Amino acid sequence: MTASDLPHGIQAPPPHAAMPRFHLLLIGDELLSGRRQDKHVPHTIQALAERGLTLGSVRIVGDGRADIVAALRDALACGDVVFSCGGIGATPDDQTRQAAAEAQGVDLALHPEAAGLIEQRFRQLAEQRGVPYNPTAAEHQQRLQMAMFPAGCQIVPNPYNQIAGFSLGHVHFYPGFPAMAWPMMAWTLDQYYARWFDQRAWAERSLLACRASEALITPLLESLEARYPGIKVFSLPTLQHPVHGPHIDLGVKGAPEQVPAAFADLEQGLRALGITLVLPAEA
């Protein structure tokens, strides 16, 4: 990708020298109070998986400016890719734009491309409704607050209603609405990070250990990670199941060249402990 492939006024962030991790930052009191149920986490996992990538972490903060600033300072300093959803509107509870400027140590400034997209959008709406377009109206001036971004940022196009998000390096800011955030996230991934698609060296194998004790199997799992530094083990207990009863979903994941041997050792070690196993073909 070259700069000429991007819309006017947008520059790609500096490329990573190695595969970055991908993180999700969710902002909004409504997520912490339960007024709204999050939908971004499962979608982000799916969007990344479709491109051969994985989600490294999720962080949720409320609408308090200080909390958002702290989270964004961490995001800007980590060097990885962070998708931030929520709080970039222009109502009093929307504090993400201001917090991003504070975290970056810059002022908010009217972004000309973002402002132009807002003006274009509402001029078209006025024409469709057959009413005069008045760019000096107080209502329209309030809309332009949504184009007040941290100085030096790049915009992220919003195909839903043309009200842009923005990027500070590899931290990308979207609205909280899934209908807007999800296509903007897809655009960001496809424009900036396509070189990392399907480049992750990764394999995974698992089985079910029926009526197993985590305390009993933990030494085996620790020994596997010690013997195979390229893999991680996982252990996901289920208390009840209509077919298998209480069981643990056990497996190994990581370097493809190490997973087969590590899985074989896992299976052998569990059988030596007298644990009944259900292999994937049997589940």
N, C-alpha and C positions, 0 to 999 in steps of 0.2 A: 504494500500500500504506500502511496506517496501523498504528499499534501494536496496534490491536484485532484485526488479521488474524493476528498471531503468537501462538504458544502462550503460556500464562501464564508470566510471569517473563522473557520475552525481549524485548529492545528492539532495533530496527534501528540499525546504525551510522550516523553522520552521512552524508548523501548526498554524493556527489561532484558538483562543479559542472560537470565535463566528463568525457567518457568516460575511465575509468581503464584502466590496463593490468592484465593478469592474469598472475600468476607462480605457479610451483610450487616448493615446498621439500620435498625428500625427506630423511628422517632415518633413519639406521640403518646400523650397521656391515655388516649382511648385504648391503646393496646395493654397498658398496665392496669387499667380499671376494669377491663372486660367489656367495655361498650362496643368494641369491635374485635373480631377474631382475626388473627393474622392469616393472610393468604400468601404472603411473599416468600416465606421460607420454603414451602413445598415447590412453589413455582421456580424459585432460583435454583434449587437442587436439580429440578428437571431440565431447566435451560442450560445449566452447566453440563449435566450428564449427556445431553444431546450433542455436546461439542467435545466430549471426552475429558471434561474437567470436573472438579469436585469443590464443594463448599467447605471452607476451612473453619469458619466460626460465625456465630450470630450474636449480635449485641442489641439490646433494647433499652432505650432511655426515654424519659418523659419529655415534656415541653419546657422544662427549666433551662434557661440559657446556659447557666454554669455547667450543668450536666452535659449538654450538647457540645459545648466548647471543649470540655475534657475529652469526650469521646472522639471528637474530630481531630484534636491534637494527636491523639493516639493513632487515628487513621492516617493522618498526613505523615506521621513519622515512621509508620511501619514499612513503607516501601512496597507493600502489596497492593492489590486491587480491592477497593472497597466500594460497594454499592450502597448508597444512603437513600432511604425512602421515607418521605414525609417532611412536612414543615416548611416547604418552600413557597407557600402561598403568601397572601398579604393581609391576613387577619391577625389580631393581637397574639393568638396562640401559635402562630407560625414564626418560629425563631431560628430556623436552620440557616437561612441566608446570612443573617446577622452573626450567628455563632460561627459560621464558616469563615467570614471575614475576620472575626476576632482571632480564631484559631490560626489563620494564615498570617495575621499581623498586617492586614491591609484594610482599606476603607471599602465601603459599598459604593458602587458607581453604576450609573445607568448604562447597561450594555447595549450598544447601538443595534446590533443584529437582533437581539432578543426583543428590544422595543419595537423595531420595525416589523417583526413577526406578529406582535400583539396588535399593532396598528392595522396591519394588513387583515388580520382575522376579523377585527370588529368593524372595519370598513366594509368588508364583504357581507357580514351579518346585517349591517344597516341597509345595504343595497338589497339584500334578499327580503328584508322586512318592509322595504319602501319607506324608511325613515331617514332623516338627515344624519349624517355622521358628523359628530362634533368632538374633535380631538382636544378641545379645551375644557370640556365638561369635567366636573369634579369626579364623577364616576369613572371616566376614562383615565384621569390622572391617577386614581387609586389603582386601576388595573396595571398601570405602568410600574407600580411598585414591584410587581412580579418580574420585572426586568432589572431590578437593582441587585446586582451580583457582586461578589468579591472582585476587586480590581485584578485584572490579569487572567481571569478565568476564561474557559472556552465553553460555548453553549452545547447542549445536547438537544437535537431536534425532537419535537413532540408531535408525532403524526396525528394524535387524537384531536388536539385543538390548537396546535401551533404555539402554545405557551411553553417556552423552552425550559429545560433544566440546564445544569452547568457542571463543569468538571474543573477540579483543581488537581492537576497532575493525574494520578491514578485513583483519585477519589471522585466518584460520580454521583451527582445529586438529582433525584427524581421526585415527582410528587408521590403522595401516599396512595393515590388511586391506582389500583392494578391496571385498569384500562389504559392508563397513560404510562405508568412505570414499566410495565412488562415489555412493550415494544421499544421503549427507550433503552432498557437494559440489553435487549437483543441487538439493537443498533450498536451500542457501545462494544459489546463482545465481538460482533462481526467486523467492525471497523478497526478496532485497536488490538485485539488479542487473537486474531485468526491464526497467527503463526504457532500458537500453542495448542490448537485444537488437535485432539487425538494423538498428542505427543507424550502423554503420561504413561510411563512403564508401570503397568498395574495388572494384577490378577487377584482373584479371590475364590476360595473354596470353603464350604461350610457343611456341617452335619448337625443332627439333633442328638443331644445326650440326655436320655430319659431318666427322670428321677435322680439326677446327679446333684451332688453337693458342690457349690462353688468353692468352699473351703478345701474340699478334697482335690479338686482339679487345678487349683491356682498354682501349686508348685510346678505342675506339668506345663502350664501356659508360660510361666516365667522362664522355664528352661528353654522353651522353644524360641522365645525372643532373644535369649542369650546366645543360642546356637545359630540363629538365622537373623543377623542384624538388618537384613533388608525387608523383614516382614513385621507386621503387627498382628496380635491376636485380638479377637473380640468375643465377648460373652454376653448373650442377651437372654435372660431368664424369662420364662413364661410360667405363671403359677398354675393355670388350668388350660387344657386343650381337649376338645371333644374326642380326638383320636389318640393323641400321644400322651395325654395327661401332663403333669408337671415336667418341664424339660428345659434345657438350655440350648439355644442356638449358638454353636461354637464354630469358629473358623479362623482362617489366616488370610491376610491380604497384604499386598505389596509387590516386591520385585518378582516378575513372572518366572525368572529362572530359579527362585528359591521356594515359591509357593508349593509346587508338587511334593517336594521332599518334606517340607515342613508339615504339610497336610497329612502325608503318610505317617510321619512320626506322631502327629496328634491322634490320628485314628488308632495307631498301635498302642500308644500310651493309655488311651481311654479304655481300650479293650483289656489291657493288662490290669486296670483298676476294677474290672468286672462291670463296667457300665454298658447298658444296652444302648446301641446306637441306631439311628435312622439316617441312612445316606440319602442324598438328594433325589435319586431315582425312586426311592421308597416312600418319600414324604407325600 
